[in-house]
Amino acid sequence: MRAALYARVSTEDQAKNYSIPSQIENMREFAVEHGFEVVKEFVDQGISGAVLGRPALSELRECARQSMVEAVIVYDPDRLSRKLVHLMVLVDEFERHGVELKFVTQSVGQSPEDRMLFGMKGIFAEYERTKLLERTARGKLRKAREGKQPGGQPPYGYKLVDSRHVIEQREADVVRMVFDWLVKDGMKLRAIQQRLIKLGIPTRKGKAWWQRSTLYRIVTDETYAGRWYYNKHVDAPAKTKDGGTVQILKPREQWIPVEVPAIISRETFEAAQRQLSKNRELCSRNTKSEYLLSGLLACGNCGYKLGARTTGGRAYYCCSSKSGNNRPKSCFAKNIRADRLETVVWNTVSHLLSQPKLIIEQVKNQGQHPAGAYLEASLGRVSHALERKEIEADRMFDAYRIGAIDLPTLKRKVDAIKSEKASLSEEQARLESELRKCEAQELNDEKLHQFCQSLPTTLTTLDFGDKRQILREVVDRIVVAGDELSIYGIIPTPEDKAKDVLVELSSS
């Protein structure tokens, strides 16, 4: 009689007498004693017995369905499944296909007593699994409270030493660059993705292609500001036919904070979240038409954003709390004519930007070279990375000389290092060029005054795209409360505190 063997071991079973070789050996002896011919062997390594969708088990079930075997031999019922309901499903399925199910540790008869004993065995296996999960969970929680990461891969930029987070310098440099590009340059994730690929910076797994989802996880991960969290997620049933699960966030008070070495400052992390929010609000795909102030307006009554819409050929800005399913329509804010509001805002901003004295004071207050400081820091990191590549190449040659690696390995490693050095050198040249431009554009009071004198004429000739770009550079948000506008951003204002802009805005 043709038989197939099935063995399984999970991570938790490694320390028990459930090793794959021992299971296979016992099952082969059982097959010989009972006159079975073993024609196939199926093994699931490191997979929980509570999961029914296992690769080898699925292949075994297909073999049974096609009558390729007449018997299935398993060492113990809990190797087949640790859930009684799954165990019963498999037993019935094999019987339906005319396949005998044999266990080395016990017999499965057809009498009610045999079936009752078999069911009890499944119950005990499920109970043991539940207790095991409970003990494992307690151990992991204790480990997290001790400041350690209980298993799993650490976030990109870190490595684990004795289960504690230690900065991995090469990856940390990439993390800093990503945050710098987002916060300082205002780059979107797509642009950051393309720059990393162009520079040839590999992912942790050595791949050349970066996923935007990976970059999003990096720029939204609080770990880089010095705090990693454990116990954030819980499994919940997924809305799928196979009974799978998905992870959802637990309430924040249940999270366990673990202090780790910070790669970036808390201020940089918070600035990154604001920039991400701004990128989402200003994304062109979020609106069918173009509006000058889209993403910048907030309702002074309820705090919701003001969205834009066109009705009857005329554009309006409307409180978003009164649309969709946001909340009951309790906001009394009136719809605002877009052309009138845009005119008032642009005239106010352009008037302030046209005053040389205010701009000079603003530049002095903020420092004339914020971009220069950022470029110098980035250049330093890239130069340091190049130096490390030189050291890495020297070590490869030393390893070859003492026979630690062969010639093909040396060539492969050196070629990879050369490729990374070329990308870093390209980035170094770009940063040096930008730094030279920044230094060459140093503004003194006279030059700045001349620039501001010509600015009013320039502002009046700008097209829609240029105006919108300027507003997004200097304005963070505009709060509209009735007829009163409050503009927030980096717009310079007179020392005697400018009065609020009061205008009459007709409602629709």
DAQUIGI-V808033 format. One line per field, one symbol per residue. ss: DSSP state (2 for helix, 1 for strand, 0 for the rest). Layout:
# DAQUIGI-V808033
ss->???
This chain:
# DAQUIGI-V808033
ss->0111111110022220000222222222222220001111111110000000002222222222200000111100222200022222222222220001111000000002222222222222222222222222222222222000000000000111100111102222222222222220000022222222222000000000000222222220022220111100111110000000111110022201111000000222222222222222220222000000000011100000111111100111111222000000000000011222222222222222200222222222220002222222222222222222222222222222200000222222222222222222222222222222222200002222222222222222000222222222221111111001111110000000000011000000
